[in-house]
Amino acid sequence: MPKVFPNPQLMQQIASLMPHYCDKCGHKHLKGDLEVVNVDIDKIVCKLECTNCKNVYVFQVNSPGDGVINTKKSAVKSDMNTDELKRFSDVENIVSEEILDVYVSLSEIETIEDFKMLFS
């Protein structure tokens, strides 16, 4: 399904819901600091980076059927840039069994050769 980025009117609403000041240093955010990372039918994921201290927030804008828009913000400590966030925001959810499989596989590694064997 092709991604349809939000129309300017919706972006104006999203910009009004974004935090206006950085929680870490108090610097004022500008609308240009906001980037859309991913668009789904019922939500939009946005990234907001403080231009002063580089603190990064990722927030999700939910748009339920009744037309009421709400957001949920979380601070992120990551070295991922926006392109990487966009690339990985559209992947399928990781299930617990996959994580356990990786954990078990890695726990059996004793040498670098064992590690290389995992990928051959």
N, CA, C and O of each residue as an XYZ file, in Angstrom:
480
protein
N       0.843     -1.190      0.000
C       0.000      0.000      0.000
C       0.881      1.245      0.000
O       1.736      1.366      0.877
N       0.719      2.155     -0.920
C       1.563      3.339     -0.977
C       1.303      4.263      0.207
O       0.176      4.389      0.685
N       2.354      4.892      0.658
C       2.244      5.827      1.769
C       1.704      7.153      1.261
O       2.168      7.678      0.248
N       0.732      7.683      1.962
C       0.181      8.989      1.631
C       0.504      9.899      2.797
O      -0.027      9.731      3.894
N       1.379     10.867      2.557
C       1.759     11.748      3.646
C       0.643     12.729      3.940
O      -0.134     13.086      3.054
N       0.568     13.161      5.181
C      -0.554     13.989      5.623
C      -0.689     15.280      4.828
O       0.290     15.868      4.368
N      -1.930     15.689      4.690
C      -2.182     16.948      3.999
C      -1.749     18.117      4.886
O      -1.586     17.941      6.093
N      -1.563     19.296      4.313
C      -1.077     20.451      5.089
C      -1.960     20.802      6.281
O      -1.453     21.230      7.317
N      -3.276     20.627      6.150
C      -4.176     20.947      7.261
C      -3.919     20.005      8.446
O      -3.871     20.446      9.594
N      -3.754     18.706      8.161
C      -3.460     17.749      9.222
C      -2.089     18.023      9.822
O      -1.915     17.910     11.035
N      -1.115     18.380      8.994
C       0.219     18.705      9.510
C       0.156     19.919     10.432
O       0.902     19.991     11.408
N      -0.715     20.861     10.138
C      -0.892     22.036     10.999
C      -1.425     21.598     12.362
O      -0.989     22.101     13.397
N      -2.372     20.658     12.356
C      -2.911     20.141     13.617
C      -1.835     19.387     14.398
O      -1.721     19.538     15.615
N      -1.053     18.581     13.695
C       0.017     17.826     14.355
C       1.026     18.787     14.970
O       1.472     18.583     16.099
N       1.386     19.835     14.231
C       2.345     20.817     14.743
C       1.812     21.506     15.991
O       2.593     21.881     16.865
N       0.495     21.678     16.090
C      -0.059     22.312     17.290
C      -0.051     21.356     18.489
O      -0.093     21.800     19.636
N       0.002     20.047     18.226
C       0.034     19.064     19.308
C       1.449     18.722     19.768
O       1.628     18.160     20.849
N       2.450     19.054     18.962
C       3.822     18.700     19.328
C       4.271     19.530     20.529
O       3.760     20.627     20.753
N       5.220     19.011     21.296
C       5.738     19.800     22.426
C       6.353     21.105     21.898
O       7.022     21.102     20.865
N       6.130     22.192     22.593
C       6.642     23.476     22.134
C       8.041     23.773     22.656
O       8.761     24.593     22.086
N       8.429     23.096     23.758
C       9.751     23.308     24.341
C      10.373     21.962     24.673
O       9.675     21.001     24.997
N      11.695     21.907     24.588
C      12.431     20.688     24.900
C      12.351     20.406     26.396
O      12.568     21.297     27.216
N      12.039     19.160     26.744
C      11.976     18.774     28.152
C      13.351     18.777     28.806
O      13.459     18.901     30.026
N      14.394     18.643     28.008
C      15.743     18.534     28.549
C      16.398     19.900     28.777
O      16.937     20.162     29.852
N      16.348     20.775     27.751
C      17.068     22.050     27.871
C      16.160     23.278     27.820
O      16.622     24.388     28.085
N      14.877     23.105     27.484
C      13.945     24.221     27.448
C      13.932     25.011     26.150
O      13.195     25.991     26.036
N      14.730     24.608     25.173
C      14.802     25.306     23.889
C      13.463     25.211     23.160
O      12.808     24.170     23.204
N      13.052     26.287     22.490
C      11.780     26.301     21.765
C      11.900     25.501     20.465
O      12.832     25.700     19.686
N      10.942     24.594     20.245
C      10.886     23.842     18.998
C      10.203     24.670     17.919
O       9.281     25.436     18.197
N      10.663     24.509     16.698
C      10.027     25.138     15.552
C       9.291     24.071     14.758
O       9.613     22.888     14.868
N       8.314     24.469     13.962
C       7.563     23.502     13.155
C       8.485     22.727     12.208
O       8.215     21.570     11.884
N       9.570     23.363     11.768
C      10.518     22.718     10.876
C      11.311     21.601     11.534
O      11.937     20.800     10.840
N      11.298     21.532     12.865
C      12.003     20.468     13.586
C      11.233     19.154     13.538
O      11.777     18.100     13.871
N       9.980     19.213     13.129
C       9.103     18.050     13.089
C       9.257     17.313     11.764
O       9.213     17.929     10.699
N       9.439     15.992     11.829
C       9.540     15.184     10.616
C       8.571     14.017     10.709
O       8.463     13.376     11.755
N       7.872     13.740      9.623
C       6.990     12.577      9.553
C       7.851     11.372      9.205
O       8.585     11.384      8.217
N       7.753     10.330     10.029
C       8.545      9.123      9.834
C       7.746      8.044      9.123
O       8.251      7.386      8.214
N       6.496      7.863      9.539
C       5.677      6.799      8.954
C       4.207      7.198      9.011
O       3.758      7.854      9.951
N       3.478      6.792      7.994
C       2.042      7.081      7.918
C       1.298      5.770      7.742
O       1.585      5.001      6.825
N       0.350      5.522      8.617
C      -0.550      4.380      8.500
C      -1.963      4.923      8.414
O      -2.183      6.132      8.485
N      -2.915      4.022      8.262
C      -4.315      4.445      8.142
C      -4.787      5.176      9.395
O      -5.478      6.190      9.298
N      -4.417      4.663     10.577
C      -4.948      5.234     11.816
C      -3.926      5.991     12.651
O      -4.265      6.505     13.717
N      -2.674      6.070     12.186
C      -1.682      6.792     12.981
C      -0.557      7.333     12.097
O      -0.309      6.852     10.991
N       0.105      8.346     12.631
C       1.259      8.957     11.986
C       2.368      9.001     13.024
O       2.152      9.465     14.143
N       3.550      8.523     12.665
C       4.693      8.553     13.573
C       5.573      9.723     13.162
O       5.947      9.861     11.998
N       5.897     10.567     14.146
C       6.698     11.760     13.893
C       7.939     11.762     14.777
O       7.963     11.166     15.854
N       8.962     12.444     14.294
C      10.200     12.615     15.055
C      10.395     14.103     15.273
O      10.188     14.909     14.366
N      10.796     14.459     16.486
C      11.066     15.849     16.825
C      12.421     15.880     17.518
O      12.607     15.248     18.558
N      13.367     16.617     16.939
C      14.711     16.698     17.513
C      14.995     18.130     17.925
O      14.787     19.070     17.158
N      15.480     18.279     19.168
C      15.846     19.600     19.658
C      17.092     20.064     18.910
O      18.100     19.359     18.874
N      17.020     21.242     18.320
C      18.166     21.757     17.569
C      19.282     22.228     18.492
O      20.412     22.433     18.049
N      18.971     22.400     19.768
C      19.966     22.874     20.727
C      20.747     21.724     21.358
O      21.976     21.707     21.289
N      20.048     20.753     21.977
C      20.731     19.672     22.721
C      20.659     18.320     22.022
O      21.220     17.339     22.509
N      19.970     18.263     20.881
C      19.828     17.034     20.079
C      18.996     15.956     20.760
O      19.057     14.795     20.356
N      18.224     16.307     21.777
C      17.299     15.364     22.401
C      16.228     14.995     21.374
O      15.697     15.866     20.686
N      15.915     13.709     21.273
C      14.983     13.242     20.251
C      13.712     12.712     20.901
O      13.764     11.951     21.867
N      12.588     13.119     20.365
C      11.290     12.597     20.747
C      10.692     11.909     19.537
O      10.811     12.385     18.408
N      10.054     10.793     19.787
C       9.247     10.162     18.760
C       7.832     10.175     19.310
O       7.603      9.760     20.446
N       6.899     10.639     18.526
C       5.525     10.594     19.000
C       4.598     10.107     17.915
O       4.820     10.293     16.718
N       3.559      9.480     18.390
C       2.566      8.881     17.511
C       1.305      9.704     17.593
O       0.810      9.997     18.681
N       0.790     10.074     16.448
C      -0.460     10.824     16.377
C      -1.531      9.844     15.931
O      -1.486      9.327     14.815
N      -2.493      9.594     16.806
C      -3.586      8.671     16.510
C      -4.768      9.456     15.979
O      -5.108     10.527     16.481
N      -5.381      8.901     14.961
C      -6.557      9.533     14.386
C      -7.679      8.498     14.321
O      -7.895      7.868     13.286
N      -8.384      8.331     15.430
C      -9.478      7.365     15.441
C     -10.618      7.796     14.521
O     -10.644      8.923     14.028
N     -11.540      6.894     14.306
C     -12.648      7.123     13.390
C     -13.507      8.328     13.694
O     -14.133      8.886     12.792
N     -13.550      8.743     14.956
C     -14.425      9.868     15.300
C     -13.804     11.224     14.982
O     -14.424     12.260     15.220
N     -12.583     11.226     14.445
C     -11.955     12.472     14.032
C     -11.167     13.182     15.110
O     -10.562     14.218     14.832
N     -11.148     12.664     16.341
C     -10.391     13.288     17.421
C      -8.936     12.841     17.309
O      -8.659     11.645     17.222
N      -8.019     13.783     17.310
C      -6.606     13.476     17.182
C      -5.958     13.546     18.560
O      -6.197     14.490     19.314
N      -5.135     12.545     18.891
C      -4.383     12.584     20.140
C      -2.978     12.081     19.887
O      -2.715     11.434     18.874
N      -2.067     12.380     20.819
C      -0.677     11.996     20.647
C      -0.151     11.295     21.880
O      -0.684     11.432     22.981
N       0.915     10.538     21.659
C       1.651      9.910     22.747
C       3.124     10.121     22.448
O       3.615      9.685     21.408
N       3.836     10.791     23.358
C       5.226     11.161     23.136
C       6.133     10.290     23.992
O       5.786      9.937     25.119
N       7.309      9.944     23.444
C       8.321      9.274     24.251
C       9.688      9.772     23.825
O       9.965      9.921     22.635
N      10.548     10.030     24.813
C      11.913     10.438     24.516
C      12.683      9.203     24.077
O      12.470      8.110     24.603
N      13.562      9.375     23.129
C      14.307      8.257     22.566
C      15.791      8.550     22.665
O      16.247      9.617     22.255
N      16.541      7.609     23.205
C      17.998      7.721     23.195
C      18.482      6.761     22.133
O      18.506      5.548     22.341
N      18.865      7.303     21.005
C      19.235      6.471     19.873
C      20.158      7.250     18.963
O      20.122      8.480     18.918
N      20.984      6.518     18.240
C      21.823      7.171     17.246
C      21.247      6.987     15.844
O      21.923      7.250     14.850
N      19.990      6.533     15.769
C      19.340      6.362     14.468
C      18.935      7.721     13.908
O      18.376      8.563     14.611
N      19.230      7.909     12.632
C      18.785      9.145     11.998
C      17.374      8.937     11.426
O      16.825      7.838     11.509
N      16.804      9.973     10.857
C      15.427      9.905     10.365
C      15.262      8.867      9.270
O      14.256      8.159      9.235
N      16.242      8.767      8.372
C      16.145      7.770      7.294
C      16.087      6.355      7.860
O      15.332      5.518      7.366
N      16.883      6.086      8.896
C      16.861      4.758      9.513
C      15.536      4.518     10.230
O      14.990      3.416     10.179
N      15.020      5.545     10.897
C      13.716      5.408     11.552
C      12.641      5.086     10.522
O      11.794      4.223     10.752
N      12.676      5.770      9.399
C      11.694      5.509      8.344
C      11.838      4.085      7.815
O      10.843      3.399      7.581
N      13.067      3.651      7.630
C      13.318      2.316      7.081
C      12.787      1.221      7.996
O      12.199      0.248      7.524
N      12.990      1.372      9.305
C      12.614      0.314     10.233
C      11.224      0.487     10.839
O      10.748     -0.410     11.534
N      10.567      1.609     10.597
C       9.237      1.807     11.176
C       8.171      1.020     10.440
O       7.063      0.845     10.948
N       8.494      0.549      9.259
C       7.505     -0.136      8.444
C       7.691     -1.660      8.428
O       7.046     -2.353      7.641
N       8.571     -2.182      9.296
C       8.802     -3.631      9.317
C       7.753     -4.298     10.203
O       7.111     -3.649     11.028
N       7.598     -5.588     10.017
C       6.644     -6.340     10.821
C       7.094     -6.388     12.274
O       8.285     -6.284     12.565
N       6.150     -6.543     13.173
C       6.475     -6.645     14.590
C       7.331     -7.877     14.852
O       7.159     -8.917     14.217
N       8.249     -7.742     15.790
C       9.081     -8.868     16.188
C       8.333     -9.623     17.279
O       7.878     -9.029     18.256
N       8.210    -10.918     17.107
C       7.518    -11.727     18.102
C       8.519    -12.275     19.115
O       9.701    -12.427     18.805
N       8.053    -12.565     20.302
C       8.910    -13.014     21.395
C       9.730    -14.244     21.026
O      10.884    -14.367     21.437
N       9.146    -15.149     20.259
C       9.859    -16.371     19.894
C      11.097    -16.061     19.067
O      12.120    -16.731     19.207
N      11.012    -15.044     18.201
C      12.184    -14.670     17.402
C      13.307    -14.153     18.291
O      14.475    -14.468     18.065
N      12.963    -13.371     19.285
C      13.964    -12.847     20.211
C      14.600    -13.984     20.991
O      15.816    -14.011     21.181
N      13.785    -14.917     21.441
C      14.313    -16.067     22.173
C      15.226    -16.917     21.299
O      16.251    -17.406     21.773
N      14.865    -17.101     20.024
C      15.709    -17.860     19.095
C      17.084    -17.202     18.957
O      18.107    -17.887     18.978
N      17.105    -15.901     18.818
C      18.376    -15.183     18.696
C      19.174    -15.316     19.989
O      20.379    -15.561     19.957
N      18.510    -15.155     21.111
C      19.184    -15.257     22.405
C      19.817    -16.639     22.584
O      20.971    -16.743     22.998
N      19.068    -17.697     22.275
C      19.591    -19.060     22.412
C      20.767    -19.268     21.458
O      21.785    -19.838     21.849
N      20.636    -18.815     20.227
C      21.723    -18.960     19.247
C      22.986    -18.238     19.707
O      24.090    -18.770     19.585
N      22.821    -17.030     20.234
C      23.986    -16.260     20.682
C      24.605    -16.834     21.955
O      25.810    -16.706     22.174
N      23.791    -17.461     22.787
C      24.334    -18.019     24.036
C      25.231    -19.229     23.780
O      26.047    -19.597     24.625
N      25.073    -19.841     22.611
C      25.885    -21.018     22.275
C      27.203    -20.639     21.600
O      28.002    -21.521     21.287
N      27.444    -19.365     21.373
C      28.659    -18.912     20.694
C      29.797    -18.818     21.705
O      29.672    -18.208     22.767
N      30.911    -19.446     21.333
C      32.098    -19.382     22.190
C      33.280    -18.739     21.478
O      34.166    -18.181     22.126
N      33.302    -18.811     20.160
C      34.413    -18.236     19.393
C      33.856    -17.422     18.233
O      32.666    -17.476     17.923
N      34.744    -16.671     17.605
C      34.333    -15.880     16.442
C      33.916    -16.784     15.285
O      33.069    -16.409     14.473
N      34.502    -17.956     15.214
C      34.124    -18.912     14.171
C      32.679    -19.378     14.368
O      31.930    -19.526     13.403
N      32.297    -19.609     15.632
C      30.909    -19.974     15.923
C      29.960    -18.875     15.445
O      28.904    -19.149     14.875
N      30.361    -17.627     15.690
C      29.549    -16.496     15.274
C      29.410    -16.450     13.749
O      28.317    -16.238     13.223
N      30.521    -16.651     13.052
C      30.497    -16.637     11.583
C      29.633    -17.756     11.036
O      29.002    -17.599      9.990
N      29.597    -18.877     11.725
C      28.792    -20.015     11.268
C      27.289    -19.703     11.283
O      26.532    -20.263     10.491
N      26.866    -18.824     12.170
C      25.460    -18.431     12.215
C      25.010    -17.790     10.915
O      23.845    -17.907     10.534
N      25.925    -17.111     10.230
C      25.567    -16.347      9.036
C      25.996    -17.007      7.734
O      25.877    -16.412      6.663
N      26.495    -18.239      7.826
C      26.911    -18.915      6.588
C      25.869    -19.917      6.127
O      26.056    -20.574      5.104
